[in-house]
Amino acid sequence: MQTITLNKTTFFTQSFLKPIAISLVLAISAQINILTVPVPITLQSLMILFIGLSCSPRIAALSVAYYLIEVGCGLPFGSGFSSGLAALLSPRAGYFIGFLVSVYTSAKILTYKRNFFTLWLAAITGTILLYACGITWLSAVFGIEKALAIGLYPFISEIPAFIAIAVIGSHQAHKLIK
């Protein structure tokens, strides 16, 4: 049997400090608007991809969970400085759920093998899951046609660019860290 020892400082850093720092970067990215529609186009989607491609599944999920807790507790970290439970349960709620699903799944894919192909696979999978969650929630509120019109179509041009930027950026960052 293998025994793993983890000192308190490492545990605190990995479970709290690192994810909190990442959640704050995510909060900043939510404020950088490219276009505002019922679901704003911000750099947050790019940051979600980058987190999923750059962190372990645990750190990625904790970072997004902390971000959602921060928004839910009233910190103005949602897009357009939105906050509170009303922001989390708004028509954007599906995207918030998708953030968690996306980062965890993307990071998990990369735990098996990390190369340029799996980075693309993880980014595309994470993006599909993010938009699937968002559109599902929107369709429950507005119907599928309007959900697609406000929750997918405005983002079509940004999706390939965000995927490419996240993959290349994560690949380069990983090479520097190694």
C-alpha positions as CSV (number, residue, x, y, z in Angstrom):
1,M,0.0,0.0,0.0
2,Q,1.3,3.4,-0.9
3,T,1.1,6.3,1.6
4,I,0.8,9.8,0.4
5,T,1.8,12.6,2.7
6,L,0.6,16.1,2.0
7,N,1.7,18.9,4.2
8,K,-0.7,21.6,5.4
9,T,0.8,24.4,3.3
10,T,0.6,22.4,0.1
11,F,-3.0,21.4,0.9
12,F,-4.0,25.0,1.7
13,T,-2.3,26.3,-1.5
14,Q,-3.8,23.6,-3.8
15,S,-7.3,23.7,-2.2
16,F,-7.8,27.3,-1.5
17,L,-5.2,29.9,-2.7
18,K,-4.6,28.7,-6.3
19,P,-8.4,28.2,-7.1
20,I,-9.3,31.5,-5.4
21,A,-6.6,33.3,-7.6
22,I,-8.0,31.6,-10.7
23,S,-11.6,32.5,-9.7
24,L,-10.5,36.2,-9.5
25,V,-9.0,36.0,-13.0
26,L,-12.3,34.5,-14.2
27,A,-14.2,37.3,-12.5
28,I,-12.1,39.9,-14.3
29,S,-12.6,38.1,-17.6
30,A,-16.4,38.3,-17.1
31,Q,-16.2,42.1,-17.1
32,I,-14.5,42.3,-20.5
33,N,-17.4,42.6,-22.9
34,I,-17.1,42.0,-26.6
35,L,-20.9,42.3,-27.2
36,T,-23.9,42.3,-24.9
37,V,-27.0,40.3,-25.7
38,P,-29.2,38.4,-23.2
39,V,-26.2,36.2,-22.7
40,P,-23.2,38.6,-22.9
41,I,-20.2,37.8,-25.0
42,T,-17.2,38.2,-22.7
43,L,-13.7,36.8,-22.4
44,Q,-15.1,34.5,-19.8
45,S,-15.6,31.6,-22.2
46,L,-12.0,31.8,-23.3
47,M,-10.9,31.8,-19.7
48,I,-13.1,28.8,-18.9
49,L,-11.4,26.9,-21.8
50,F,-7.9,28.0,-20.6
51,I,-8.6,26.8,-17.0
52,G,-9.9,23.5,-18.3
53,L,-6.8,23.0,-20.4
54,S,-4.3,24.3,-17.9
55,C,-5.3,22.9,-14.5
56,S,-5.9,19.6,-12.9
57,P,-9.6,18.5,-12.8
58,R,-9.7,19.3,-9.1
59,I,-8.2,22.8,-9.3
60,A,-10.3,23.6,-12.4
61,A,-13.5,22.6,-10.7
62,L,-12.6,24.3,-7.4
63,S,-11.8,27.5,-9.2
64,V,-15.2,27.6,-11.0
65,A,-17.0,26.5,-7.8
66,Y,-15.4,29.3,-5.9
67,Y,-16.3,31.8,-8.6
68,L,-19.9,30.7,-8.5
69,I,-19.9,30.9,-4.7
70,E,-18.4,34.4,-4.9
71,V,-21.2,35.5,-7.4
72,G,-23.9,33.8,-5.3
73,C,-22.7,35.5,-2.1
74,G,-23.1,38.9,-3.7
75,L,-19.7,39.8,-5.0
76,P,-20.1,41.7,-8.3
77,F,-18.1,39.1,-10.3
78,G,-20.7,38.1,-12.9
79,S,-20.7,39.6,-16.3
80,G,-21.8,43.2,-16.1
81,F,-20.9,43.1,-12.4
82,S,-24.0,41.0,-11.7
83,S,-24.2,39.2,-8.4
84,G,-26.4,37.2,-6.0
85,L,-28.6,34.2,-6.4
86,A,-30.7,36.1,-9.0
87,A,-27.6,36.3,-11.3
88,L,-26.9,32.6,-10.8
89,L,-30.5,31.6,-11.5
90,S,-31.0,34.0,-14.5
91,P,-31.2,32.8,-18.1
92,R,-27.4,32.5,-17.9
93,A,-27.6,29.8,-15.3
94,G,-27.1,27.0,-17.8
95,Y,-23.8,28.5,-18.7
96,F,-22.7,28.7,-15.1
97,I,-23.5,24.9,-14.8
98,G,-21.6,24.5,-18.1
99,F,-18.6,26.2,-16.7
100,L,-18.2,23.5,-14.1
101,V,-18.9,20.6,-16.5
102,S,-16.6,22.1,-19.1
103,V,-13.5,22.7,-17.0
104,Y,-13.7,19.4,-15.2
105,T,-14.3,17.4,-18.4
106,S,-11.6,19.2,-20.3
107,A,-9.1,18.8,-17.5
108,K,-10.0,15.1,-17.0
109,I,-9.4,14.3,-20.7
110,L,-5.9,15.7,-20.4
111,T,-5.1,13.5,-17.4
112,Y,-4.9,10.5,-19.6
113,K,-2.6,11.9,-22.2
114,R,-1.5,15.5,-22.9
115,N,-0.5,16.3,-26.4
116,F,-1.6,18.7,-29.1
117,F,-4.4,16.4,-30.3
118,T,-5.8,15.9,-26.8
119,L,-5.7,19.6,-26.2
120,W,-7.9,20.2,-29.2
121,L,-10.2,17.3,-28.2
122,A,-10.5,18.6,-24.6
123,A,-11.2,22.2,-25.9
124,I,-13.8,21.1,-28.4
125,T,-15.5,18.7,-25.9
126,G,-15.5,21.4,-23.2
127,T,-17.0,24.0,-25.6
128,I,-19.7,21.6,-26.7
129,L,-20.6,20.8,-23.1
130,L,-20.6,24.5,-22.1
131,Y,-23.0,25.5,-24.9
132,A,-25.1,22.4,-24.4
133,C,-25.7,23.3,-20.8
134,G,-26.4,26.9,-21.6
135,I,-28.7,26.3,-24.5
136,T,-30.6,23.6,-22.5
137,W,-31.3,26.1,-19.7
138,L,-32.2,28.9,-22.2
139,S,-34.6,26.6,-24.1
140,A,-36.4,25.8,-20.9
141,V,-36.9,29.6,-20.4
142,F,-37.4,30.8,-24.0
143,G,-37.9,27.7,-26.2
144,I,-35.3,26.1,-28.4
145,E,-35.5,28.5,-31.4
146,K,-35.0,31.6,-29.3
147,A,-32.4,29.8,-27.1
148,L,-30.3,29.1,-30.2
149,A,-30.8,32.6,-31.5
150,I,-29.5,34.2,-28.3
151,G,-27.4,31.5,-26.8
152,L,-25.4,30.0,-29.7
153,Y,-25.7,31.9,-33.0
154,P,-24.1,35.2,-31.6
155,F,-21.1,33.1,-30.4
156,I,-20.5,31.1,-33.6
157,S,-17.7,33.4,-34.8
158,E,-15.9,33.5,-31.5
159,I,-15.9,29.8,-30.7
160,P,-13.2,28.6,-33.2
161,A,-11.0,31.6,-32.2
162,F,-11.4,31.0,-28.5
163,I,-10.6,27.3,-28.9
164,A,-7.5,28.0,-31.0
165,I,-6.3,30.7,-28.5
166,A,-6.9,28.5,-25.5
167,V,-5.2,25.4,-27.1
168,I,-2.1,27.3,-28.3
169,G,-1.9,29.4,-25.1
170,S,-2.2,26.4,-22.9
171,H,0.3,24.4,-25.0
172,Q,2.8,27.2,-24.8
173,A,2.3,27.8,-21.1
174,H,2.7,24.1,-20.4
175,K,6.0,24.0,-22.3
176,L,7.3,26.9,-20.3
177,I,6.3,25.4,-17.0
178,K,7.9,22.0,-17.8
